[in-house]
């Protein structure tokens, strides 16, 4: 009897760009204004229009969690900039 592949098995692996927009902390991330010093500051927003959520997972040795540190080390993802006040 043959085994049917599930939809999950047929989906392509997540690309680095999509993975970079994934939060590994609280669902939906944490508003940048509510981050604590022990939370990952990896930005989850796409552009300067907001809302400005960050990952919020427990930090590693730097400003990001271990997962986002690895993604950042890949050097292929540019982080979005915060809008300047004016």
C-alpha positions, 0 to 999 in steps of 0.5 A, spaced: 500 500 500 502 506 498 503 512 503 500 519 501 504 525 502 501 530 506 500 537 504 506 539 509 510 534 506 509 537 499 510 544 501 517 547 499 522 549 505 521 556 508 526 561 505 531 565 509 527 571 508 520 568 510 524 565 516 527 572 518 520 574 519 518 569 523 518 570 531 521 565 535 518 568 542 511 570 543 506 569 538 505 575 534 512 578 537 513 584 542 512 591 540 518 595 540 516 599 546 515 593 550 521 589 549 525 588 556 533 587 556 532 580 556 528 579 549 530 578 542 530 585 538 530 582 531 525 586 527 519 583 524 516 588 520 516 589 513 517 597 512 517 603 516 509 603 516 509 599 522 506 596 527 513 595 530 514 588 533 520 584 535 521 577 536 521 577 543 524 570 545 530 570 550 536 573 548 542 569 546 549 573 547 548 579 543 541 583 542 538 577 538 535 570 540 540 564 538 535 563 531 536 570 529 543 570 530 544 564 526 540 568 520 543 574 521 550 571 520 548 568 514 549 575 511 543 575 506 537 578 510 537 586 510 534 589 516 528 594 516 530 601 518 525 604 523 522 611 521 525 617 523 521 622 527 521 629 524 
